[in-house]
Amino acid sequence: MAWPSIFQRGTLLSQFSHHHVVVFLLTFFSYSLLHASRKTFSNVKVSISKQWTPSAFNTSIELPVEIWSSNHLFPSAEEATLFLGTLDTIFLFSYAVGLFISGIIGDRLNLRWVLSFGMCSSALVVFVFGTLTEWLHFYNKGLYCSLWIVNGLLQSTGWPCVVAVMGNWFGKAGRGVVFGLWSACASVGNILGACLASSVLQYGYEYSLAYACLKLVNYSFFFWLPFYLSNNFGWKEAEADKLSIWYDVGGIIGGTLQGFISDVLQKRAPVLALSLLLAIGSLVGYSRSPNDKSINALLMAVTGFFIGGPSNMISSAISADLGRQELIQGSSEALATVTGIVDGTGSIGAAVGQYLVSLIQDNLGWMWVFYFFILMTSCTIVFISPLIVREMCYLMQRRQTRMLSG
């Protein structure tokens, strides 16, 4: 197969100036830090659950009933887990709504100001949620829900803005490679969040959240993986946090490699389809992982490669392609709006999923949660099947044309 001209004789690198490098790095680390704060919440769910239930108390100390009740939101860990799933759902619904709004705002206002406001304000909300409430020993379900609604709206400013900036600086040629590598910013943020949370967890979960600087990958794994490792295998929370980074390592490699392959093919859908098919197999394998950390980490990385990779590519390179298509070519500012619509629509589905995960796990167990993941992955393939067929036909026609001309 002939390589696209963009990959020949160093063309890809020669078209980028130091300004491109600065834009790449600034947007990459801005979103990484934004994503890190969201990851810390998922990494400290076990500690939060204990704090919200009677198990956090020393049973050898006798306390009056009114004091005992005032410091606990829930009578059992199961109810606390359901509320954590509800918070995830509230956050993602708010995040989804915010993406539609933030994309439009980002197209009309200065992208840098919108992004800066969202990051700084979200940092303040996370600090209040995890740190200030713990310092004051103030636990209130209404406050937590309100803060997480606001946090979802604020964090929604991140993705449309950084994708719009990247799309304006980097042309379509080689975009799969550039965005495949750049979209690892979410996974890097997850790794930073996991490492920060595990390193300070011994001092209390409120400091884990305070350390967070601020923010996506695959939301169900993203929100529940550390909790699953601790709950299902009985591993210490800090160990589960560190182990969960292998999912994001796989996502980084998967997004970069799959973006490169899609550039070579000059089509995205066939690469996505193959990866998602293999993702089903990896989910089956991971659901049967033994109580061995090395094997679990390997299976986790493979799962991240086939699930996190496509997730990164859909939310970055494909969104950028859509924002530059001929129908809206006269409006380059539409890129943030398109990105907000794509990511917002996906987040609505993810929001519903988070509550379902906690509900399924509580009633049927973790194996049925993986069955649910497999079903959702299969639905994804079904939804993009028309695009897969169209692009496969195009590739076959191009191959026949080359054979006839050769």
C-alpha positions as CSV (number, residue, x, y, z in Angstrom):
1,M,0.0,0.0,0.0
2,A,1.3,3.5,-0.9
3,W,1.8,5.7,2.1
4,P,0.0,9.1,2.1
5,S,2.3,11.9,1.1
6,I,2.1,13.4,4.6
7,F,4.2,10.5,6.0
8,Q,6.9,10.7,3.2
9,R,10.2,12.5,3.5
10,G,9.5,14.1,6.9
11,T,6.6,16.1,5.6
12,L,4.6,15.7,8.8
13,L,7.2,17.2,11.1
14,S,8.4,19.9,8.7
15,Q,5.0,21.5,8.6
16,F,5.0,22.3,12.4
17,S,6.6,25.3,14.0
18,H,7.5,25.8,17.6
19,H,4.1,27.6,18.0
20,H,2.5,24.3,17.1
21,V,4.5,22.5,19.8
22,V,3.6,25.1,22.4
23,V,-0.1,24.8,21.5
24,F,0.1,21.0,21.7
25,L,1.8,21.0,25.1
26,L,-0.3,23.7,26.7
27,T,-3.6,22.2,25.7
28,F,-2.4,18.7,26.5
29,F,-1.3,19.5,30.1
30,S,-4.3,21.8,30.7
31,Y,-6.7,19.1,30.0
32,S,-4.6,16.5,31.8
33,L,-4.7,18.5,35.0
34,L,-8.4,19.2,34.5
35,H,-9.0,15.4,34.2
36,A,-6.9,14.6,37.2
37,S,-9.4,16.1,39.6
38,R,-12.2,13.9,38.3
39,K,-10.1,10.8,38.6
40,T,-9.3,11.4,42.2
41,F,-13.0,11.2,43.1
42,S,-13.2,7.7,41.6
43,N,-10.1,6.7,43.4
44,V,-11.3,7.6,46.9
45,K,-14.8,6.2,46.7
46,V,-14.0,3.5,49.2
47,S,-12.8,6.0,51.8
48,I,-15.8,8.3,51.2
49,S,-18.2,5.4,51.5
50,K,-16.6,4.5,54.9
51,Q,-16.8,8.1,56.0
52,W,-20.5,8.2,55.2
53,T,-21.4,5.0,56.9
54,P,-21.2,3.6,60.5
55,S,-18.2,1.5,59.6
56,A,-16.0,4.5,59.9
57,F,-16.6,4.7,63.6
58,N,-14.5,2.9,66.2
59,T,-17.1,0.5,67.7
60,S,-15.4,0.5,71.1
61,I,-16.4,4.1,71.7
62,E,-19.9,4.7,72.9
63,L,-21.5,7.8,71.4
64,P,-25.0,9.2,71.8
65,V,-27.4,8.3,69.0
66,E,-27.9,11.9,67.9
67,I,-24.1,12.4,67.5
68,W,-23.7,9.0,65.7
69,S,-26.5,10.0,63.3
70,S,-25.3,13.5,62.6
71,N,-22.0,12.3,61.2
72,H,-23.4,9.7,58.8
73,L,-25.4,10.0,55.7
74,F,-26.3,6.4,55.2
75,P,-27.0,3.4,57.5
76,S,-25.1,1.0,55.2
77,A,-22.3,0.8,52.7
78,E,-24.7,-0.4,50.0
79,E,-26.7,2.8,50.2
80,A,-23.6,4.9,50.2
81,T,-22.4,3.1,47.0
82,L,-25.8,3.8,45.3
83,F,-25.4,7.5,46.2
84,L,-21.9,7.6,44.7
85,G,-23.4,6.1,41.5
86,T,-26.1,8.8,41.6
87,L,-23.4,11.5,42.0
88,D,-21.6,10.1,38.9
89,T,-24.9,10.2,37.0
90,I,-25.7,13.8,38.2
91,F,-22.2,14.9,37.2
92,L,-22.4,13.4,33.7
93,F,-25.9,14.7,33.0
94,S,-24.7,18.2,34.1
95,Y,-21.5,17.7,32.1
96,A,-23.5,16.6,29.0
97,V,-25.8,19.7,29.2
98,G,-22.8,21.9,29.7
99,L,-21.0,20.5,26.6
100,F,-23.8,21.7,24.4
101,I,-23.6,25.2,26.0
102,S,-19.8,25.4,26.3
103,G,-19.3,24.6,22.7
104,I,-21.5,27.5,21.6
105,I,-20.0,29.9,24.2
106,G,-16.5,28.8,23.1
107,D,-17.3,29.7,19.5
108,R,-18.4,33.2,20.5
109,L,-15.9,34.2,23.3
110,N,-12.2,33.9,23.7
111,L,-11.4,30.2,24.1
112,R,-8.6,30.9,26.6
113,W,-10.9,32.9,28.9
114,V,-13.6,30.2,28.8
115,L,-11.1,27.4,29.5
116,S,-9.4,29.3,32.3
117,F,-12.7,30.2,34.0
118,G,-13.9,26.6,33.9
119,M,-10.6,25.2,35.3
120,C,-10.2,27.6,38.1
121,S,-13.9,27.5,39.1
122,S,-14.0,23.7,39.0
123,A,-10.9,23.5,41.2
124,L,-12.8,25.6,43.8
125,V,-15.9,23.4,43.7
126,V,-13.8,20.2,44.1
127,F,-12.0,21.8,47.1
128,V,-15.3,22.6,48.7
129,F,-16.8,19.2,48.0
130,G,-13.9,17.1,49.3
131,T,-11.9,19.2,51.6
132,L,-13.9,22.0,53.2
133,T,-16.9,19.8,54.0
134,E,-14.6,17.3,55.7
135,W,-12.7,20.0,57.7
136,L,-16.1,21.3,58.9
137,H,-17.5,17.7,59.3
138,F,-20.5,18.9,57.3
139,Y,-22.2,16.0,55.4
140,N,-25.3,16.9,53.3
141,K,-26.7,15.0,50.3
142,G,-28.3,18.1,48.9
143,L,-25.0,20.1,49.0
144,Y,-23.1,17.3,47.4
145,C,-25.6,17.0,44.5
146,S,-25.6,20.8,44.0
147,L,-21.8,21.0,44.0
148,W,-21.5,18.2,41.5
149,I,-24.1,19.8,39.2
150,V,-22.0,23.0,39.2
151,N,-18.8,21.0,38.7
152,G,-20.2,19.2,35.7
153,L,-21.1,22.5,34.1
154,L,-17.7,24.0,34.8
155,Q,-15.7,21.0,33.6
156,S,-17.6,20.9,30.4
157,T,-15.7,24.0,29.2
158,G,-12.5,22.0,28.9
159,W,-12.9,19.5,26.0
160,P,-14.7,21.7,23.4
161,C,-12.2,24.5,24.0
162,V,-9.0,22.5,23.8
163,V,-10.2,20.5,20.7
164,A,-11.2,23.8,19.0
165,V,-7.7,25.2,19.7
166,M,-6.0,22.1,18.4
167,G,-8.3,21.9,15.3
168,N,-7.5,25.5,14.4
169,W,-3.8,24.9,14.6
170,F,-3.4,21.5,13.0
171,G,-4.7,20.6,9.6
172,K,-6.4,17.4,8.5
173,A,-3.2,15.9,7.1
174,G,-1.7,13.7,9.8
175,R,-4.5,14.6,12.2
176,G,-5.0,11.0,13.2
177,V,-1.5,10.7,14.5
178,V,-1.4,14.2,16.2
179,F,-4.8,13.9,17.8
180,G,-4.2,10.2,18.6
181,L,-1.1,11.2,20.6
182,W,-2.7,14.4,22.0
183,S,-5.9,12.7,23.1
184,A,-3.8,10.8,25.6
185,C,-4.1,13.9,27.7
186,A,-7.2,12.5,29.4
187,S,-5.4,9.2,30.3
188,V,-2.3,11.1,31.5
189,G,-4.7,13.1,33.7
190,N,-6.1,9.9,35.0
191,I,-2.6,8.6,35.9
192,L,-1.7,11.8,37.6
193,G,-5.0,11.7,39.6
194,A,-4.5,8.1,40.6
195,C,-0.9,8.7,41.7
196,L,-1.7,11.8,43.6
197,A,-4.7,10.2,45.3
198,S,-2.8,7.0,46.3
199,S,0.2,9.0,47.6
200,V,-1.8,11.1,50.0
201,L,-4.7,8.7,50.8
202,Q,-3.1,7.8,54.2
203,Y,-3.7,11.4,55.3
204,G,-7.4,11.3,54.4
205,Y,-9.4,11.5,51.2
206,E,-10.1,15.2,51.6
207,Y,-6.4,15.9,50.9
208,S,-6.6,13.7,47.8
209,L,-9.3,15.9,46.4
210,A,-7.5,19.1,47.5
211,Y,-4.4,18.0,45.6
212,A,-6.3,17.6,42.4
213,C,-5.9,20.4,39.9
214,L,-8.9,19.5,37.8
215,K,-10.5,16.6,34.9
216,L,-12.7,11.7,30.6
217,V,-11.9,8.4,29.0
218,N,-14.2,5.5,29.2
219,Y,-16.5,6.6,32.0
220,S,-17.6,3.4,33.5
221,F,-14.0,2.1,33.9
222,F,-13.0,5.6,34.8
223,F,-15.5,6.0,37.7
224,W,-15.6,2.4,39.0
225,L,-12.3,0.6,38.3
226,P,-10.5,1.4,41.6
227,F,-13.7,0.7,43.5
228,Y,-14.1,-2.6,41.6
229,L,-10.5,-3.7,42.4
230,S,-10.8,-2.9,46.1
231,N,-14.3,-4.3,46.4
232,N,-14.0,-7.5,44.3
233,F,-10.4,-8.6,45.2
234,G,-10.1,-7.1,48.6
235,W,-7.0,-5.1,47.7
236,K,-6.0,-2.0,49.6
237,E,-7.5,1.2,48.2
238,A,-4.0,2.8,47.5
239,E,-2.9,-0.4,45.7
240,A,-6.0,-0.4,43.6
241,D,-5.5,3.2,42.7
242,K,-2.0,2.6,41.5
243,L,-3.0,-0.6,39.6
244,S,-5.8,1.2,37.8
245,I,-3.4,3.4,35.8
246,W,-2.6,0.5,33.5
247,Y,-6.0,1.0,31.9
248,D,-5.0,4.5,30.9
249,V,-1.5,3.3,29.8
250,G,-3.3,1.0,27.4
251,G,-5.6,3.9,26.3
252,I,-2.6,6.1,25.5
253,I,-0.9,3.5,23.4
254,G,-4.2,2.5,21.7
255,G,-5.3,6.0,20.8
256,T,-1.9,6.9,19.3
257,L,-1.5,3.7,17.4
258,Q,-5.0,3.5,16.1
259,G,-4.8,7.2,15.1
260,F,-1.7,6.4,13.1
261,I,-3.3,3.5,11.4
262,S,-6.4,5.5,10.5
263,D,-4.2,8.1,8.9
264,V,-2.5,5.4,6.8
265,L,-5.9,4.1,5.7
266,Q,-7.3,7.7,5.5
267,K,-10.4,6.3,7.2
268,R,-11.4,6.0,10.8
269,A,-14.4,3.7,11.0
270,P,-12.7,0.4,10.0
271,V,-10.1,0.9,12.7
272,L,-12.7,1.7,15.3
273,A,-14.8,-1.4,14.3
274,L,-11.9,-3.8,14.7
275,S,-10.8,-2.3,18.0
276,L,-14.4,-2.5,19.4
277,L,-14.8,-6.1,18.3
278,L,-11.5,-7.0,20.1
279,A,-12.7,-4.9,23.1
280,I,-15.6,-7.3,23.6
281,G,-13.1,-10.2,23.9
282,S,-10.9,-8.2,26.2
283,L,-13.9,-7.4,28.5
284,V,-14.7,-11.1,28.6
285,G,-11.1,-11.9,29.5
286,Y,-10.9,-9.1,32.1
287,S,-14.1,-10.1,33.8
288,R,-12.5,-13.5,34.5
289,S,-9.2,-12.1,35.8
290,P,-7.7,-14.1,38.7
291,N,-6.7,-12.5,42.0
292,D,-3.3,-11.8,40.7
293,K,-2.1,-8.2,40.3
294,S,0.3,-8.8,37.4
295,I,-2.2,-10.7,35.3
296,N,-4.9,-8.1,36.2
297,A,-2.7,-5.2,35.1
298,L,-1.9,-6.9,31.8
299,L,-5.6,-7.6,31.0
300,M,-6.5,-4.1,32.2
301,A,-3.9,-2.5,29.8
302,V,-5.3,-4.6,26.9
303,T,-8.8,-3.6,27.7
304,G,-7.7,0.1,27.9
305,F,-6.0,-0.3,24.5
306,F,-9.2,-1.5,22.8
307,I,-11.7,0.7,24.7
308,G,-9.8,3.8,25.7
309,G,-8.1,4.1,22.3
310,P,-11.4,4.3,20.3
311,S,-12.9,6.6,22.9
312,N,-9.9,9.0,22.6
313,M,-10.1,8.9,18.8
314,I,-13.9,9.5,18.6
315,S,-13.7,12.5,21.0
316,S,-10.8,14.2,19.4
317,A,-9.8,13.3,15.8
318,I,-13.3,12.4,14.5
319,S,-14.8,15.5,16.2
320,A,-12.1,17.7,14.6
321,D,-12.9,16.0,11.2
322,L,-16.6,16.7,11.6
323,G,-15.9,20.3,12.5
324,R,-13.9,20.8,9.3
325,Q,-16.2,19.1,6.8
326,E,-17.4,20.9,3.7
327,L,-20.9,21.6,5.0
328,I,-19.6,24.0,7.6
329,Q,-16.3,24.9,6.0
330,G,-17.3,28.5,5.8
331,S,-17.4,28.7,9.6
332,S,-14.2,27.5,11.2
333,E,-15.5,28.6,14.6
334,A,-18.1,25.8,14.5
335,L,-15.5,23.3,15.7
336,A,-16.1,23.9,19.4
337,T,-19.9,23.6,18.8
338,V,-19.5,20.3,16.9
339,T,-17.1,18.9,19.6
340,G,-19.6,19.9,22.3
341,I,-22.4,18.2,20.5
342,V,-20.5,14.9,20.0
343,D,-19.1,14.8,23.5
344,G,-22.3,16.0,25.0
345,T,-24.4,13.3,23.3
346,G,-21.9,10.6,24.5
347,S,-22.0,12.0,28.0
348,I,-25.8,11.7,28.3
349,G,-25.4,7.9,27.6
350,A,-22.5,7.7,30.1
351,A,-24.6,9.6,32.7
352,V,-27.4,7.0,32.6
353,G,-24.8,4.2,32.7
354,Q,-23.2,5.3,35.9
355,Y,-26.3,4.8,38.0
356,L,-27.0,1.5,36.2
357,V,-23.6,0.3,37.1
358,S,-24.2,0.8,40.8
359,L,-27.7,-0.6,40.5
360,I,-26.6,-3.8,38.6
361,Q,-23.6,-4.4,40.9
362,D,-25.7,-4.0,44.0
363,N,-28.4,-6.4,42.8
364,L,-26.7,-8.9,40.5
365,G,-22.9,-8.6,41.1
366,W,-19.9,-7.5,39.1
367,M,-20.1,-10.2,36.4
368,W,-23.4,-8.7,35.2
369,V,-21.7,-5.3,35.1
370,F,-19.3,-6.7,32.6
371,Y,-22.2,-8.2,30.6
372,F,-23.6,-4.7,30.5
373,F,-20.3,-3.3,29.2
374,I,-20.2,-5.9,26.5
375,L,-23.8,-5.0,25.5
376,M,-23.0,-1.3,25.3
377,T,-19.8,-2.0,23.2
378,S,-21.9,-4.1,20.8
379,C,-24.4,-1.3,20.5
380,T,-21.6,1.0,19.6
381,I,-20.6,-1.2,16.7
382,V,-24.2,-1.4,15.5
383,F,-24.6,2.4,15.6
384,I,-21.5,3.1,13.5
385,S,-22.1,0.1,11.1
386,P,-23.4,2.3,8.3
387,L,-20.3,4.4,8.4
388,I,-18.2,1.2,8.5
389,V,-19.9,-0.2,5.4
390,R,-19.5,3.1,3.5
391,E,-15.8,3.5,4.3
392,M,-15.0,-0.2,3.6
393,C,-16.7,0.1,0.2
394,Y,-14.5,3.2,-0.4
395,L,-11.3,1.4,0.5
396,M,-12.2,-1.6,-1.7
397,Q,-13.0,0.8,-4.6
398,R,-9.7,2.6,-4.1
399,R,-7.9,-0.7,-4.1
400,Q,-9.6,-1.8,-7.3
401,T,-8.7,1.5,-9.0
402,R,-5.1,1.2,-8.1
403,M,-5.0,-2.4,-9.4
404,L,-6.5,-1.3,-12.7
405,S,-4.3,1.7,-13.1
406,G,-1.2,-0.4,-12.1
